[in-house]
Amino acid sequence: MTAMQHGRLAGKVALVTGGMGGIGHAVSRLFVAEGARVVVADIQKSTEVASLETLDANQVFSELDVRRPDSWASAIQLSRDRFGAPPTILVHCAGVMVIGDLMSSTEEDFRKAFDINVLGTFHAIQSVVPGMREAGSGSIVVLSSATGALTGTAGLAAYAASKAGNAAVTTTAALEFGHDGIRANTIAPGGVDTPMSRAGAAVDLTNFFAPMPIPRIGEPDDIARAALYLASDESSWVTGTVFTIDGGLTAGIH
Ligand SMILES: NC(=O)c1ccc[n+]([C@@H]2O[C@H](COP(=O)([O-])OP(=O)(O)OC[C@H]3O[C@@H](n4cnc5c(N)ncnc54)[C@H](O)[C@@H]3O)[C@@H](O)[C@H]2O)c1
C-alpha cells in the first residue's frame, strides 16, 4: 500500500517511540490517518492497547530499548529500508513511571528513571538529528509531564526529576538545532487514561479530577492531536515550547 497523498502529514516519515503504549499508539494511529508512514518503536511487542496485528501497512514495528544506541540505529535503518528515508518526525513517548517519595526512594529508583526517561531522550535526539539534517528539516516532540516539567509531585520524586530532565534536553535541542531547520517541543500532559496511569496512580484518583476546570481524565487522543500539530508544518514557527495539556490541572490554585 502506498502512502496517502493527502493529510496534514502527507509524505512524511515519523518515528514514534513507546508506540505500543497508550499515548504512542494514539499518536501513530492519528499520524497514519494524516498521511504519514510510521516506525512504531517499543520495548514491548504487545500491550493491552496494541499488538503487531493492529499495525497498518503504513506502520512498521521496531523493537527498541531507548537505553541502547544500537537499537536506535536499527530503528532508523528500518525507516530507510521500508520507507526510503530517515524519520523527519520523532514523537518520543517511551518512558516509565517510578513511584516513591523522597524518603523512600532509592538510588536505584533514580537511576532507572534517569536511564530511561532522560538518557533515553538524549539517545533519541542524537539518533534522529543526522537524518533530519540530511533532509534539511525535522520536528522533535518529546513527552514530558506536568509532573516535573511544570511542578513537583509528592510521591513521584524520581519520576518528576526525570521529567524535568527530559524537558530540559528537548529545549536544549531547540536551541542547538534550530539553524538546521529542526524544531523541538515538549508536551506536558496531566493525567491521561493509559496503562501507565492505571498501574501507577500515586494518588487516589477518586477526587483528583473533580476540582479541575475541565474535570475529567485526559484521553490519549487529547495528546495525539497536540503531537500532530507540533509534528506538522502548521507549527513551523513553534520551537522550544512546553505545551501543557492537562485540563487546567496546573493553571493555578483550585
Ligand atoms: N499517562 C499519563 O497520565 C501521563 C502523564 C504525563 C506524561 N506521560 C508520559 O507520556 C509518555 C507515554 O506514556 P503512556 O501513558 O502512554 O504510558 P504507557 O505505559 O502506556 O506507554 C509507555 C510505553 O513506553 C514503553 N517503554 C518503556 N520502557 C521502554 C524502553 N526502555 N525502551 C522502549 N520503550 C519503552 C513501554 O513498553 C510502553 O509501551 C511517557 O513518557 C509518560 O511519562 C503520561
The ligand as an SDF file (V2000), in Angstrom:
LIG
                    3D

 44 48  0  0  0  0  0  0  0  0999 V2000
   -0.4600    8.5790   31.2100 N   0  0  0  0  0  0  0  0  0  0  0  0
   -0.2450    9.6990   31.8570 C   0  0  0  0  0  0  0  0  0  0  0  0
   -1.0170   10.1050   32.7490 O   0  0  0  0  0  0  0  0  0  0  0  0
    0.9530   10.5510   31.5270 C   0  0  0  0  0  0  0  0  0  0  0  0
    1.0110   11.8370   32.0740 C   0  0  0  0  0  0  0  0  0  0  0  0
    2.0900   12.6430   31.7940 C   0  0  0  0  0  0  0  0  0  0  0  0
    3.0960   12.1760   30.9640 C   0  0  0  0  0  0  0  0  0  0  0  0
    3.0350   10.9280   30.4420 N   0  0  0  0  0  0  0  0  0  0  0  0
    4.1480   10.4970   29.6050 C   0  0  0  0  0  0  0  0  0  0  0  0
    3.6630   10.0960   28.3450 O   0  0  0  0  0  0  0  0  0  0  0  0
    4.5230    9.0800   27.7870 C   0  0  0  0  0  0  0  0  0  0  0  0
    3.6790    7.9010   27.3270 C   0  0  0  0  0  0  0  0  0  0  0  0
    3.0820    7.3100   28.4700 O   0  0  0  0  0  0  0  0  0  0  0  0
    1.7710    6.4090   28.4400 P   0  0  0  0  0  0  0  0  0  0  0  0
    0.8350    6.9900   29.4200 O   0  0  0  0  0  0  0  0  0  0  0  0
    1.3380    6.1670   27.0430 O   0  0  0  0  0  0  0  0  0  0  0  0
    2.3630    5.0840   29.1210 O   0  0  0  0  0  0  0  0  0  0  0  0
    2.3910    3.5720   28.6350 P   0  0  0  0  0  0  0  0  0  0  0  0
    2.9980    2.8260   29.7750 O   0  0  0  0  0  0  0  0  0  0  0  0
    1.0770    3.1650   28.1140 O   0  0  0  0  0  0  0  0  0  0  0  0
    3.4230    3.6290   27.4250 O   0  0  0  0  0  0  0  0  0  0  0  0
    4.8180    3.7470   27.6000 C   0  0  0  0  0  0  0  0  0  0  0  0
    5.4900    2.8550   26.5830 C   0  0  0  0  0  0  0  0  0  0  0  0
    6.9120    3.0080   26.7340 O   0  0  0  0  0  0  0  0  0  0  0  0
    7.4920    1.7360   26.5220 C   0  0  0  0  0  0  0  0  0  0  0  0
    8.8160    1.6610   27.1540 N   0  0  0  0  0  0  0  0  0  0  0  0
    9.1080    1.6040   28.4800 C   0  0  0  0  0  0  0  0  0  0  0  0
   10.4290    1.4810   28.6560 N   0  0  0  0  0  0  0  0  0  0  0  0
   10.9910    1.4610   27.4180 C   0  0  0  0  0  0  0  0  0  0  0  0
   12.3180    1.3440   26.9410 C   0  0  0  0  0  0  0  0  0  0  0  0
   13.3600    1.1900   27.7800 N   0  0  0  0  0  0  0  0  0  0  0  0
   12.5440    1.3770   25.6110 N   0  0  0  0  0  0  0  0  0  0  0  0
   11.4930    1.4990   24.7470 C   0  0  0  0  0  0  0  0  0  0  0  0
   10.2160    1.5990   25.1320 N   0  0  0  0  0  0  0  0  0  0  0  0
    9.9720    1.5740   26.4570 C   0  0  0  0  0  0  0  0  0  0  0  0
    6.5110    0.7390   27.1590 C   0  0  0  0  0  0  0  0  0  0  0  0
    6.7030   -0.5570   26.6650 O   0  0  0  0  0  0  0  0  0  0  0  0
    5.1720    1.3640   26.8000 C   0  0  0  0  0  0  0  0  0  0  0  0
    4.6120    0.7910   25.6250 O   0  0  0  0  0  0  0  0  0  0  0  0
    5.5190    8.7310   28.9050 C   0  0  0  0  0  0  0  0  0  0  0  0
    6.7450    9.3780   28.6470 O   0  0  0  0  0  0  0  0  0  0  0  0
    4.8770    9.2850   30.1430 C   0  0  0  0  0  0  0  0  0  0  0  0
    5.8340    9.6210   31.1260 O   0  0  0  0  0  0  0  0  0  0  0  0
    1.9780   10.1030   30.7000 C   0  0  0  0  0  0  0  0  0  0  0  0
  1  2  1  0
  2  3  2  0
  2  4  1  0
  4  5  1  0
  4 44  2  0
  5  6  2  0
  6  7  1  0
  7  8  2  0
  8  9  1  0
  8 44  1  0
  9 10  1  0
  9 42  1  0
 10 11  1  0
 11 12  1  0
 11 40  1  0
 12 13  1  0
 13 14  1  0
 14 15  2  0
 14 16  1  0
 14 17  1  0
 17 18  1  0
 18 19  2  0
 18 20  1  0
 18 21  1  0
 21 22  1  0
 22 23  1  0
 23 24  1  0
 23 38  1  0
 24 25  1  0
 25 26  1  0
 25 36  1  0
 26 27  1  0
 26 35  1  0
 27 28  2  0
 28 29  1  0
 29 30  1  0
 29 35  2  0
 30 31  1  0
 30 32  2  0
 32 33  1  0
 33 34  2  0
 34 35  1  0
 36 37  1  0
 36 38  1  0
 38 39  1  0
 40 41  1  0
 40 42  1  0
 42 43  1  0
M  CHG  2   8   1  16  -1
M  END
$$$$
